[in-house]
């Protein structure tokens, strides 16, 4: 079963295209994390908030990433990080057109 990690925190920027340029290497490195499937980057420049919604193969890999990422953010001076891990209701997610990568991964795991 895949798990969602939801993370958000206060950040003074950059946002938008500047964020994309500044964090491209970070984004590429996330692809190499154990159990990582995908990430949706989130931002709200009006509230100085950023974060992401991640999908991991297992609860353990989501927890492991969260520990590492929280430490990394603290190294950047970012504290008061909100992080939650959720299981996914597959049947309802599929009805509401959840990301196909997730559906394909779930189907693949069901076959093994």
N, C-alpha and C positions, 0 to 999 in steps of 0.2 A: 504494500500500500504506500502511495506517495503522501508526502506531508508538505504543507505550506508553512513557510516562515515569513511572518509579517514584521517589518522593521520600520520605525520612523524616529526622527530626531530633529532637533533644532540645528540649523546650519545657516551661516551668513552668505551662502553662495559658494561658487557660481551656480547659475541655473541656465536652463535652455541649452543653446548651442555651445556656450562657454563651458557648461558642465560636461557636455558630451566630449568636447575637446580635451578638457582637463582630466577626465576619468576614463578615457579609452583604454589605457593600459590596464587599469584596475578591472574594467569590464571584461577584458580578454582573460585576465588571470582567474576570474571567478569561474570561467568555463572549465578550468582544470580542477576545481574542488571535487573531492570525493562525494559521489551521490548527487551532484548538481544536475538538474534537468533544464530549468530556465529561470530567468528573472525579468520582472517588469520594474523598471526604474520609476520612482514617483518623486514629485516635487511640487511645492507650492511657494513660489517666491514671495507672494503677499504675506505669508505667515512665517517665512524663513524656515521652512520644513522640507526635509527630503527623506528618502528611504527606498524601500523596495518590497516587492512581493516575490518570494522565491519558491520554487518547487524542488524538493529533494526526494530521492528514492525511498529513504527511510527516516523515521523519527530520529534515529541515532545520528545520521549524517546531517540532518537539520540542526540538531543540538550541537554537534561538533563545530559546524560552520558558525553558528551563533556565538559560541564562546570565542572563537578566533576573531570574528568580525567585531564583536564588542571591544575586544582588546585593541584591535587595529584602530577603531574609531576613537578610543580613549587616547591613543598615541597622537591623534590629530587634534586633541583637545575637545572632542565631542563627548559629552556626558548626558545623563538623563535619556538614555536610549530605551525606547519602548520596543520590546520584541516578544512575539507570541508564536507558538507553534500550534498548528491545527491539523487534524485529520480531515480528509475530504469525503464528502458524501458523493460517491461516484455516479450513482443513478441520477441524482438531481443535477449534478454538474453536466452530465452528458445531455440531459434535456435542455439545459440552458446554454448549450454550445460552448462548453468549457474548452480551453485550448486543446487543439487536436494533438499536440505533442503529449499532453497528459493522457488523453484517451488512448493514443497509440501505445504509450508506455504501459498503461494499465492492461491493455489487451495483450501485450507482449509478456508481461509478468504473469498473466493468467494462464498463458500457454506453457510456461516453464514449471 
